[in-house]
Amino acid sequence: MSEAKNKDLNPDEISQSADVNDSADVVESDQEIDESVEAVEGSQDTLSELEAAQHEIAKLKDAFLRAKAEEDNVRRRAEKEVANARKFAIEGFAKEMLNVYDSLTLATNNEPAEDADETVKSIYEGSKITLSQLNSAFTKFSLNKIAPEVGDKLDPNLHQAMSMVESEEVESGCIITVIQAGFELSDRLLRPAMVVVAK
């Protein structure tokens, strides 16, 4: 209140006016405290919501990384399977063609005599040409011949020992005779070379 009004009021009225002002201040301070408490509680709720959101983000990030890794693994496996399918698509066909190769090799092992019939000679020449073409096709499609030499050490990954015989010409465990050539398609064994090994 202004000083002019205070002069007109008696001391009792001034006291009452002061009490009203004090009680108004108390009510205002109570309201401020309540607002502060609500603000603190609200900020605590916000903090707990933030923590929950961060926890949920961490879970989702972990799930995303796992899904991404699984997707990469599936893609790599699929690429490898496709590459192998391309690389070894002719495996069954190649195994069947090995029998043709064996027959042609047998047919061309012995050259006909000089006085042999011209038909026999032409069959022999045709067999040699066919075998040469088959070898070219094998090379083109990475079908490689396994033909060990006499005296080579037996390799159980590439050779199959059909029998063992005493020999003074080669060391024990070495190849004496090649019965049948082996083949591999790229780096996959189709058929081991069949050999006789020294005891």
TAQUI-V642450 format. One record per residue. RES is the residue in one small letter. NEAR is the number of other ideal C-beta (glycine too) atoms within 12 Angstrom. Layout:
# TAQUI-V642450
RES_NEAR + RES_NEAR
This chain:
# TAQUI-V642450
m_15 + s_9 + e_9 + a_8 + k_12 + n_15 + k_12 + d_12 + l_17 + n_12 + p_11 + d_10 + e_16 + i_18 + s_14 + q_15 + s_20 + a_17 + d_14 + v_15 + n_15 + d_14 + s_14 + a_14 + d_14 + v_14 + v_14 + e_14 + s_14 + d_14 + q_14 + e_14 + i_14 + d_14 + e_14 + s_14 + v_14 + e_14 + a_14 + v_14 + e_14 + g_14 + s_14 + q_14 + d_14 + t_14 + l_14 + s_14 + e_14 + l_14 + e_14 + a_14 + a_14 + q_14 + h_14 + e_14 + i_14 + a_14 + k_14 + l_14 + k_14 + d_14 + a_14 + f_14 + l_14 + r_14 + a_14 + k_14 + a_14 + e_14 + e_14 + d_14 + n_14 + v_14 + r_14 + r_14 + r_14 + a_14 + e_14 + k_15 + e_15 + v_14 + a_14 + n_17 + a_13 + r_16 + k_19 + f_25 + a_17 + i_24 + e_25 + g_12 + f_18 + a_31 + k_22 + e_17 + m_27 + l_31 + n_18 + v_22 + y_32 + d_24 + s_18 + l_25 + t_25 + l_17 + a_23 + t_23 + n_14 + n_13 + e_15 + p_20 + a_10 + e_9 + d_8 + a_15 + d_12 + e_12 + t_11 + v_18 + k_17 + s_14 + i_19 + y_24 + e_19 + g_17 + s_26 + k_22 + i_17 + t_22 + l_26 + s_18 + q_18 + l_29 + n_25 + s_13 + a_19 + f_29 + t_15 + k_13 + f_24 + s_22 + l_34 + n_24 + k_27 + i_29 + a_24 + p_31 + e_17 + v_20 + g_20 + d_23 + k_21 + l_30 + d_21 + p_15 + n_16 + l_29 + h_33 + q_25 + a_27 + m_19 + s_17 + m_19 + v_19 + e_13 + s_20 + e_11 + e_14 + v_25 + e_17 + s_18 + g_20 + c_27 + i_36 + i_30 + t_26 + v_28 + i_24 + q_26 + a_29 + g_31 + f_35 + e_29 + l_30 + s_21 + d_14 + r_20 + l_24 + l_32 + r_29 + p_26 + a_34 + m_26 + v_36 + v_26 + v_33 + a_25 + k_17
